[in-house]
Structures are given as C-alpha cells and as structure tokens.
Amino acid sequence: MNKMKVAKQSSVDLKTKLKLPQELLILLGDDEGNPAKIHKVTALHMFETMPQSKCAVAYEIMSPRVTNDFMHLVVVYSVTANQVLRILSAESEVTSMCTPADDTILIVGTSVGSICLFDMSDFELATVPFEFLNYRALLASKNPSALE
C-alpha cells in the first residue's frame, strides 16, 4: 500500500471512524446497567481551520434517566486522534451548527429556534468549565466494572 495514502487519509475516511463512547451511553443509562441509545444524528459540522481536524456531531439520545423526551448532545471530536474533545448539551434538537473562521465559537441552532453559543477555546483557559464532562471519571465512580 502506498505510504502517502496511509499517512494522508481523507477527512471522509476519518469521520467514518468517529463513534460515541460506549462509556457515555452507559453513564446516561439506568442503574441496572442498561445503556442509553442513540436515536439519531441530527447535525454534523466540520470546523473550518486547516487542517480540518475537529468535527461536531449532534445526537438525539434516548436515556432512561429522562422521561418523555430525548437528551440532545453535541460531541466535538478530534478527527485525527479519534477522541472526544468536548461534550455539550442543548435544550432541544440541534438542527444546524456553524463556526466563525477561527473556530473559537460553536454556534448551534435548535428546532425551537434558539441559538446556543459554546466557547471552543482551550478547556484550561475557559472560565466556565461546566460544559466539559469527564464521562470516564463519572462512570468509574458510578460503576467501576463497566470500564473493564
């Protein structure tokens, strides 16, 4: 196989490998160990800065912890590292996402017409860290055997 092809995978190939972490679905599940389920992906956005190494995916999740409604999460991935960078929450279904040219803010539009703004600067520099969720630490404290 050509070394250049291996070294430079297309962004489409890299995006197909993105996956919502199973630990997060377990964490959003019930106390009996039944995980939450992805109902649908509602929006996708590739960040503009070069190289396009970040991607945001909006999910509608069925969780036994929420009755009569879905959870609406936006997960920001590092496409090249294939890992979650941020987990953000929206109050209703996300229908569109965009960023300015410098990718400092993620602008999220919802089905009810509201707009959410998320600061995409480095987490360590952010003044409001509540939008970050360390799902592995929470799951380890809730159900350590789930990480084995």
C-alpha positions in Angstrom: 0.0 0.0 0.0 1.2 3.5 -0.8 2.7 5.2 2.3 1.3 8.6 1.2 -2.2 7.1 1.2 -1.8 5.7 4.7 -0.3 8.9 6.0 -3.0 11.2 4.4 -6.4 9.7 5.0 -9.2 11.8 3.7 -11.5 13.6 6.2 -14.4 11.4 5.0 -12.4 8.2 6.0 -11.5 9.7 9.3 -15.1 10.8 10.1 -16.5 7.3 9.4 -14.4 6.1 12.3 -15.9 8.5 14.9 -18.0 6.8 17.5 -19.9 8.0 20.6 -18.1 6.4 23.5 -19.9 3.4 25.0 -18.9 4.7 28.4 -21.0 7.7 27.9 -24.1 5.7 26.9 -23.6 3.5 30.0 -23.3 6.6 32.2 -26.5 8.0 30.7 -28.3 4.7 31.2 -30.1 3.4 34.2 -28.8 2.0 37.5 -29.4 -1.6 36.3 -26.7 -1.2 33.6 -29.0 -0.7 30.6 -27.2 1.9 28.4 -28.8 4.8 26.7 -29.4 4.5 23.0 -28.7 6.8 20.1 -32.0 7.7 18.4 -30.5 9.7 15.6 -27.7 12.0 14.5 -29.3 15.4 13.8 -26.4 17.6 12.6 -22.8 17.4 11.6 -20.2 20.2 11.3 -16.5 20.2 10.2 -14.5 23.0 11.8 -13.1 25.5 9.3 -9.5 25.9 10.4 -6.9 23.9 8.5 -6.2 21.1 8.8 -9.9 20.2 9.4 -9.1 18.1 12.5 -12.3 18.8 14.5 -15.8 17.7 13.9 -19.0 18.3 15.9 -21.8 15.7 15.8 -25.3 16.4 17.3 -27.0 13.3 18.8 -30.6 12.7 20.0 -30.3 10.1 22.7 -32.9 8.0 24.4 -32.0 7.8 28.1 -33.9 6.0 30.8 -32.9 8.9 33.1 -35.1 11.3 31.0 -38.8 10.7 30.8 -40.9 11.7 27.8 -38.1 13.4 26.0 -34.7 12.9 24.4 -31.3 14.2 25.5 -29.6 16.4 23.0 -25.8 16.3 23.0 -23.2 17.8 20.7 -19.9 15.9 20.8 -16.8 17.6 19.5 -14.3 15.1 18.2 -10.7 15.3 17.2 -10.9 13.6 13.8 -7.2 12.9 13.6 -6.9 11.5 17.1 -10.3 9.8 17.0 -11.2 11.0 20.5 -13.8 13.2 22.2 -12.8 16.8 23.0 -16.0 18.2 24.4 -19.5 17.0 25.3 -22.0 19.8 25.1 -25.7 19.8 25.9 -28.6 21.6 24.1 -32.1 22.0 25.4 -33.8 20.8 22.1 -32.9 19.0 18.9 -29.9 20.5 17.1 -30.7 21.3 13.5 -27.6 23.3 12.4 -24.1 24.2 13.5 -21.5 26.6 12.3 -18.3 28.3 13.4 -16.6 31.6 12.6 -13.3 31.4 10.5 -11.2 31.0 13.6 -13.3 28.2 15.2 -13.4 30.0 18.6 -17.2 29.6 19.0 -19.5 26.8 18.0 -22.9 28.2 17.1 -25.8 25.7 17.5 -29.3 26.2 16.1 -32.2 24.2 17.5 -35.6 23.1 16.3 -37.4 25.6 18.6 -35.4 28.5 17.0 -33.0 29.2 19.8 -29.2 29.6 19.4 -26.6 28.2 21.7 -23.0 29.6 21.8 -20.2 27.4 23.0 -16.7 28.6 23.7 -14.2 26.3 21.8 -11.1 27.8 23.3 -8.8 25.5 25.3 -10.6 24.0 28.2 -7.8 25.1 30.6 -8.4 28.7 29.6 -12.2 28.6 29.7 -13.8 30.5 32.6 -16.9 28.3 32.7 -15.9 24.6 32.7 -19.4 23.2 33.2 -19.8 22.3 29.6 -17.0 19.7 29.9 -17.9 16.3 31.1 -15.3 13.8 32.2 -17.5 10.7 31.5 -14.8 8.2 32.3 -14.3 9.6 35.8 -18.0 9.7 36.4 -18.5 6.2 35.2 -15.6 4.9 37.3 -17.2 6.4 40.4 -20.6 5.0 39.5 -19.8 1.6 38.1 -16.0 0.7 38.0 -16.6 -2.7 36.5 -18.1 -1.1 33.3 -14.6 0.2 32.3 -13.1 -3.3 32.4 
